[in-house]
Amino acid sequence: MAAANLPAAFTPGAPPLRHTAPVARTFAAALAAVTLLVALAALLGHTARGDGPAAPAAAGGEDPAAASAAGAPGDAGGAAGDDPPALATCGLPHDPGDFVRAIARPEGGRPYRLHVPAGYGDTPRALVLNFHGYARTAAEQEEYSGLVPLSDREGFVLVTPEGSGSPQGWDIPGIYADIGVDDTAFAAALIDDVAASLCIDPARIFATGMSNGGQMAALLGCAYPGLIAAVAPVAGLAVDACAHPVPLITFQGTDDWNVEPWLVEETFALWGPANGCDPTPREELVTESVLHRWFEGCAGNDAGLYFVLGGGHTWPGAPPGASSGAGATTAEINASELIWAFFAAHPLP
């Protein structure tokens, strides 16, 4: 299906996730420069140290404000460019269940929700970061994505952070919600915080998210090469391809009023070649209203897009009654199931 066959007219969202190609290309160039500097610093052994673990809130806590107040800086810990402390913590016990924690950042206490799967032990676990949409919450994203029961079934650790600003979202420099908060550094420090107390496999750290949270997932993959193994933006692929290969699976409704399908199609067309794939994608109608487009020849850095024909600004397969989307939600595919299958097949080499 060519770009011209996708709907071209949309009513404004609140606010819509848009960027112009020149802005995106400028951002991508700047990000490439930053990535190069980080890589050089890492080679010299002088990567900056990030915030360490903060005192966790009470298990099962539901109040992000309380978690933020409880957060306090810990000892200096490794930043994302350093070797993750994961395997050193694999002998430490940890109860399964739901927790609210916070870490101290320059912008204040930053809470996040942690789900430790049933049956957690001393085997290294995958870690999935799950970013909410603009003006949403971590609790809403947990429910909407349906990733908690999948975490218990498949055994991965799930982290769902709270965004920055008011209403809260994710700072995507030059593109969206740009308020001067370094949310990628927060996410990297959060990974360190989790790995300081849980047995996390450093080759299996992944990022997904909805809308502005999908942008955040893609941006994090671009910002931290060698840390994020694969990304899965849902209704939010509005960040250009990275300066290094990052496996990608993404989902987009053709009747999305917040993220224009042409923008996602344009961005996806860049992502495959940037991953070293063949230049022309293939596509197949996999259900009555879901078109799967993918690149081949990617040497493991695969890139795939699911277009939901008539789908809205929604998470495919979301539970009925979930409140974080807008428009029609397909039940013909389940984004969470497809995301996890993709993540499981794409650890870091």
PyMOL commands that set and color helices and strands:
alter all, ss='L'
color gray80, all
select helices_A, chain A and resi 3-5+21-44+64-70+86-89+138-145+147-154+183-195+212-223+261-274+335-344
alter helices_A, ss='H'
color red, helices_A
select strands_A, chain A and resi 97-105+108-116+125-131+157-161+200-210+230-234+248-253+282-287+290-294+303-308
alter strands_A, ss='S'
color yellow, strands_A
deselect
rebuild
show_as cartoon
